[in-house]
Amino acid sequence: MAHPVLFHFIRAHVAAFAVILACAGCSKRTGDSKAGSAVELPPRLWEQFSGENALKEVQRQVDIGPRPSGTAALAEARARITASLRQSGWEVEAQEFEHAPVPKEGTMNFINLIARFPADKSQPASRDAQTVIIGSHYDTKRMHSVRFVGANDGGSSTGALLELARVLAKAPALASRIELVFFDGEEAVVNFGPPESGPDGLVGSRHYAQQLRDSGRAKQFKFAIVWDMIGDADLTVTLPRDTPPALSAKLFEAAEALGARAKFGFGTGEITDDHSPLNLLAKIPAMDVIDFEYPPWHTSADTMDKLSAASLETIGRVTLWMLAKDFAK
């Protein structure tokens, strides 16, 4: 994942102002969705999210080993993600592009995976129906001194997003409104640059946000949720302080309803992560659901034994409860 950044005075205020502008219509974009967008939902859909299933998907990623951008290992991870999504009925677009995160080292190839669900199985999935983005990065940090498999950082959110895809497929009307995105290149090759310009770090989410902005598709999205590092057995979600208030309120309401409110709160500052380009470039209110109180971050100790199915289940069910309320008739 990206890291907390203490912006200097000017940069912090520019970023904060950009988020305020992005959320100027936040109450409208993230508010009551019942006018024209309500859908039929199975009862208590969130209860179908299985933490055990999600943990198995994480294990399938970790079994590959380290998965930095541009490697054969990440290509294998991508193939497994694509196969799982298609098995659940999702259509998958590979958003491929070249970028030089470290210009003196030349360009690298990056591939985001974008999944959409057809409302009608006889027709391809529309690109215009989606109003919510849920994303995760699937790459791991390139580390030369240790073997870093990123069970929590890169693995946990990817596995949980695949389980979310399986559950959403049981509610096609809802699934067709959601765009799932697996970001490549979240991790910096060397050091993170500014989230809106880089060039290093957040490569995939920045490209995706730019494409949304330039195509005009950004306007169709009410909000976005990014998951990162959500599998720690001692789950403590620490929302960044710049989280759009309407989104944190929705998340906390869902957590309260499911008896998990104690696991969700605010961190001590801002965090640079894949939600940042969505906020700053696409002007989509975006929330980073992340547990940054995780000592094994970016160490060889970020392994499967640190994770729990219960934590993954909490995140998945809280998110589904939030979506169900937002879209319910």
C-alpha atoms as one frame of an Amber mdcrd trajectory, in Angstrom:
protein
   0.000   0.000   0.000   0.953   3.655  -0.150   2.147   5.377   2.976   1.066
   8.242   5.241   2.414  11.483   3.866   3.001  14.645   5.891   2.390  17.203
   3.161   4.191  20.515   3.518   1.925  23.468   4.150   1.114  24.478   0.580
   0.685  20.949  -0.731  -1.552  19.934   2.152  -3.861  22.854   1.607  -3.984
  22.370  -2.161  -4.887  18.712  -1.674  -7.490  19.537   0.939  -9.023  22.192
  -1.302  -9.149  19.711  -4.190 -11.002  17.214  -2.046 -13.436  19.916  -0.949
 -14.085  20.748  -4.594 -14.477  17.075  -5.416 -17.057  16.781  -2.670 -18.853
  20.047  -3.289 -21.759  17.941  -4.486 -20.915  15.061  -2.199 -24.179  15.145
  -0.296 -26.028  14.816  -3.577 -23.730  12.264  -5.196 -23.463  10.044  -2.129
 -26.884  10.681  -0.697 -30.250   9.018  -1.183 -29.989   6.870  -4.313 -33.611
   5.755  -4.326 -34.651   8.236  -7.011 -34.194   6.320 -10.251 -31.547   3.846
  -9.079 -33.227   1.509  -6.578 -32.949  -2.205  -7.346 -34.465  -5.473  -6.143
 -32.108  -7.224  -3.723 -32.069 -10.655  -2.094 -32.787 -10.346   1.643 -29.706
  -9.858   3.853 -27.348 -10.191   0.900 -24.361  -9.234   3.069 -24.656 -12.470
   5.032 -23.600 -14.411   1.937 -20.098 -12.925   2.064 -17.786 -15.648   3.387
 -14.535 -14.696   5.049 -13.296 -18.252   4.544 -13.867 -17.989   0.800 -12.083
 -14.646   0.724  -9.140 -16.075   2.673  -8.823 -18.919   0.162  -8.642 -16.369
  -2.649  -5.901 -14.523  -0.751  -3.997 -17.789  -0.367  -4.182 -18.378  -4.133
  -2.515 -15.018  -4.681   0.131 -15.512  -2.000   0.963 -18.987  -3.324   2.374
 -17.272  -6.417   4.960 -15.474  -4.293   6.051 -11.832  -4.663   3.968 -10.071
  -7.343   5.581  -6.754  -8.329   4.384  -4.874 -11.393   5.792  -6.025 -14.710
   6.665  -9.549 -13.569   5.544 -12.982 -14.720   4.273 -13.567 -11.188   1.876
 -10.637 -11.451   0.744 -11.913 -14.845  -0.135 -15.212 -13.143  -1.993 -13.345
 -10.401  -3.869 -11.420 -13.069  -4.857 -14.644 -14.823  -6.212 -16.080 -11.566
  -8.175 -12.914 -10.820  -9.647 -12.877 -14.322 -10.636 -16.544 -14.160 -12.340
 -16.078 -10.788 -14.276 -13.032 -11.989 -15.439 -14.743 -15.164 -16.511 -17.797
 -13.205 -18.779 -15.474 -11.215 -20.251 -14.047 -14.418 -18.317 -10.777 -14.654
 -16.900  -9.366 -17.870 -13.275  -8.295 -17.530 -11.503  -5.500 -19.369  -7.707
  -5.374 -19.282  -6.745  -1.689 -19.254  -3.163  -1.893 -20.495  -0.775   1.033
 -20.746   2.894   1.965 -20.541   4.394   4.313 -18.006   7.815   5.246 -16.660
   7.550   5.436 -12.847  11.313   6.008 -12.732  11.981   7.868 -16.009  15.696
   7.075 -16.181  14.845   3.353 -16.125  12.401   3.574 -19.043   8.803   2.490
 -19.458   7.042  -0.454 -17.854   3.842  -2.220 -18.840   0.891  -1.964 -16.435
  -2.526  -3.616 -16.591  -5.578  -2.653 -14.544  -8.447  -5.132 -14.500 -11.945
  -3.630 -14.712 -14.942  -5.893 -14.100 -18.545  -5.129 -15.055 -21.643  -7.281
 -14.683 -24.316  -7.570 -17.394 -27.815  -6.733 -16.197 -29.088  -8.914 -19.037
 -27.098 -12.071 -19.788 -28.087 -11.836 -23.443 -26.304  -8.481 -23.778 -22.757
  -7.306 -23.003 -22.346  -5.316 -19.813 -23.085  -1.639 -20.268 -20.366   0.907
 -19.520 -22.970   3.499 -18.559 -24.891   1.728 -15.783 -22.220   1.749 -13.068
 -22.518   4.346 -10.310 -20.148   2.986  -7.634 -16.493   1.914  -7.879 -14.925
  -0.619  -5.519 -11.208  -1.160  -5.970  -8.076  -2.850  -4.675  -4.474  -2.975
  -5.816  -3.190  -6.434  -6.687   0.548  -5.785  -7.021   3.078  -6.158  -4.217
   6.007  -3.951  -3.287   9.226  -4.687  -5.182  11.757  -5.482  -2.471  15.291
  -6.671  -3.138  16.441  -7.498   0.387  13.511  -9.662   1.564  10.895 -12.002
   0.096   7.723  -9.952   0.318   4.513 -11.850  -0.525   2.082  -9.148   0.619
  -0.547 -11.347   2.253  -2.240  -8.299   3.752  -0.768  -5.568   1.552  -2.091
  -6.477  -1.883  -3.434  -9.932  -1.098  -6.199  -9.363   1.454  -8.143  -6.746
  -0.487  -7.767  -8.678  -3.740  -9.127 -11.878  -2.231 -11.978 -10.037  -0.548
 -12.889  -8.243  -3.775 -13.139 -11.577  -5.584 -15.487 -12.869  -2.888 -17.485
  -9.648  -3.168 -17.789 -10.291  -6.905 -19.163 -13.774  -6.205 -21.791 -12.429
  -3.815 -22.798  -9.481  -5.992 -23.413 -11.889  -8.869 -26.353 -13.233  -6.848
 -27.959  -9.790  -7.228 -27.478  -8.925 -10.927 -29.412  -5.665 -10.713 -27.021
  -4.434  -8.026 -23.904  -5.955  -9.587 -24.585  -4.128 -12.844 -24.324  -0.816
 -10.950 -20.883  -1.621  -9.520 -17.523  -1.310 -11.280 -14.819  -3.475  -9.703
 -11.232  -2.399 -10.349  -7.979  -4.203  -9.598  -5.201  -1.620  -9.787  -1.694
  -2.387 -11.003   1.258  -0.290  -9.904  -0.024   1.011  -6.586   3.332   0.361
  -4.981   6.140   2.781  -5.784   9.196   1.386  -7.537  11.360   3.816  -5.558
   9.472   6.695  -3.895   5.940   8.059  -4.171   5.418  11.247  -6.111   2.379
  13.532  -5.854  -0.809  11.423  -6.112  -2.184  13.527  -8.951   0.983  13.488
 -11.095   3.425  10.842  -9.891   5.299   9.592 -11.719   6.052   6.849  -9.169
   3.357   5.014  -7.175  -0.438   4.913  -7.698   0.290   4.319 -11.384  -2.793
   2.214 -12.113  -5.320   4.256 -10.158  -3.973   7.492 -11.609  -4.322   6.177
 -15.178  -7.813   4.853 -14.441  -8.887   8.178 -12.898  -7.488  10.110 -15.859
  -9.402   7.885 -18.274 -12.621   8.392 -16.317 -12.088  12.139 -16.323 -11.131
  12.420 -19.994 -13.931  10.149 -21.230 -16.576  11.906 -19.162 -17.487   8.658
 -17.370 -16.423  10.102 -14.014 -19.689  12.030 -13.857 -21.753   8.837 -13.635
 -20.170   7.688 -10.356 -21.605   8.695  -6.991 -18.673   7.447  -4.943 -15.780
   5.004  -4.758 -14.477   2.657  -2.079 -10.883   1.430  -2.063  -9.891  -1.522
   0.126  -6.290  -1.943   1.287  -4.756  -4.016   4.097  -8.058  -5.308   5.454
  -7.145  -8.799   6.646  -5.217  -8.261   9.894  -6.561 -10.567  12.604  -6.540
  -7.537  14.917  -8.657  -5.412  12.593  -8.622  -1.656  13.238  -9.810   0.334
  10.239  -8.177   3.772  10.233  -9.913   6.002   7.700  -7.769   8.893   6.456
  -8.725  12.263   7.893  -9.605  13.565   4.419 -12.348  10.946   3.930 -15.519
  12.567   2.535 -17.838  12.900   5.568 -20.859  11.468   3.754 -18.925   8.271
   3.033 -17.488   7.799   6.517 -21.007   8.279   7.903 -22.366   5.564   5.607
 -19.555   3.185   6.573 -19.943   3.789  10.303 -23.711   3.309  10.051 -23.189
  -0.048   8.338 -20.595  -1.116  10.904 -22.936  -0.132  13.746 -25.782  -2.136
  12.219 -23.598  -5.241  12.077 -22.097  -4.863  15.543 -18.641  -3.976  14.252
 -18.486  -0.243  14.970 -15.581  -0.629  17.413 -13.357  -1.799  14.556 -13.822
   1.391  12.515 -12.467   4.853  13.197 -10.215   7.598  11.868  -6.446   7.578
  11.624  -4.258  10.481  12.647  -3.674  12.011   9.207  -3.993  11.705   5.465
  -2.883   8.640   3.519  -1.701   8.529  -0.075  -3.408   5.516  -1.642  -5.468
   4.499  -4.666  -8.411   6.632  -3.537  -6.306   9.775  -3.969  -6.381  10.018
  -7.800 -10.109   9.279  -7.795 -10.659  12.220  -5.454  -8.163  14.607  -7.025
  -8.313  13.787 -10.747 -11.711  12.206 -11.395 -13.423  14.335  -8.720 -15.256
  11.249  -7.448 -15.756  11.170  -3.648 -13.560   8.236  -2.634 -12.925   6.484
   0.677  -9.867   4.413   1.608 -10.919   1.547   3.900  -7.568   0.606   5.372
  -6.044  -0.790   8.562  -2.677   0.911   8.802  -1.988  -0.300  12.339  -0.100
  -3.287  10.963   3.527  -3.764  12.094   4.456  -6.297   9.344   3.796  -3.683
   6.629   6.445  -3.954   3.895   8.351  -6.713   5.683   8.841 -10.417   5.053
   6.482 -11.036   7.994   3.416  -9.952   5.976   2.270 -13.555   5.643  -0.948
 -15.564   5.766  -0.693 -16.342   9.477  -1.333 -12.653  10.260  -4.741 -12.703
   8.564  -8.153 -13.877   9.665 -11.288 -14.842   7.787 -13.294 -12.912  10.382
 -11.625  -9.615   9.470 -12.207 -10.127   5.755 -15.809 -11.057   6.486 -16.318
  -7.904   8.537 -15.111  -5.666   5.708 -17.091  -7.526   3.061 -20.344  -7.582
   5.006 -20.127  -3.975   6.153 -19.538  -2.861   2.563 -22.420  -4.973   1.265
 -24.743  -3.615   3.965 -23.757  -0.112   2.917 -24.447  -0.888  -0.756 -27.721
  -2.643   0.030 -29.018   0.383   1.918 -27.865   2.742  -0.802 -29.624   0.824
  -3.588 -32.577  -0.799  -1.792 -36.116   0.013  -2.907
